[in-house]
Amino acid sequence: MNLLEKESLIEKASIEFEEKTPHELIKYAAETFPSITLASSFGAEDVVLVDMLYKTNPEVDIFYLDTDFHFKETYETIEKIKERYEGIKLVRVQPEITPEEQVEQYGEKLWETSPDKCCDIRKVQPLTNILGKYDAWITGIRRDQAPTRANSKKVEYDNKFGLVKFNPLASWTTEDVWSYIRENDVIYNPLHDQNYPSIGCLYCTRQVQPGEDPRAGRWSDTSKTECGLHK
């Protein structure tokens, strides 16, 4: 399928699936692009997608970026998911350099001195490497998560990584996500119950206070709002 054919397919699917369910879009995505993967950080949206994908097509790869800096609760959640979903295909993706090598090359606490560089090393570069093996990917992006995501389509072409991108939960609200978790008894990160609506790395994520934006706890006290994985 050349780029022109993909663009036509994307435009048609974006319109067609705007009013359909995430399950329907996931089924379509997996059938249309056999070489597809789900990117999971094991936040609330992503565990919903893991559950949906496992029930729809358990053969699809699911990868996660292990930055080496996750909360212990995140690693524990990953292990619980492995136990819950028998035979699940979880692909662990790591940076090319260790935390110790990062200190040697860039100094202590790079996440403070240059958070963009830290994210590039520990997230963007590994993501670029893994996505190069696929034709399409599925993400947990929702439009109401942040202004930078407000115009996300359910099906779009990812110019940054050069593949088709599916956002099945784009039109969902936070309540939609948690209703699904409760109704389907989905495993989730316990940090969500401790005022962490958006969970990233240990050093760049704090609790969100009442009245704050749900993503206010990410890269607090900086102008940074995204790690660079999504435009």
C-alpha angles and dihedrals in degrees: 000000000000124000094262091054090047092051091052092048092047094050092049094045093046090059096039096051099041090095098033129092125268088244090058092049093047091051091049093046094051093046095046096043112034087179096066135126139192118231110214132185088172093241119141096279093045097051087052089054092046089055093046094046094047090053092045104039117351091183093073115104119246116198133190131194110236102200091178086238103082125128114263087242089061092053090047090052090053091053092049091051091052088054095046099048108051114216094007113165105231114173115199113213119194135186118262092243130050123236088256092053089047090056091049093051102036108016134246122328099005088177087069102038096041114002092174091056091047091051091046092054099041101033118011099046094046090046091051090052096050096042090055087074095059141060096214142012139203122221138183096234116147124190095229094053094086141341088255089063100041094103097045114137124215089239122026143145114258103220093183095060100021103238142094116280126206121198104183094174096046094118096040124109126220089259091053089055095049093043088058092047092051096042094048098036091236118184112244140177109275090219086079087070090054099060097276103126091162117037124197132144121339095246097046102042128077136171116279117236124224111283095018124123110268091244095046089103093064116091090345117201092021133092090240115114104162134040092222099258092107126039 
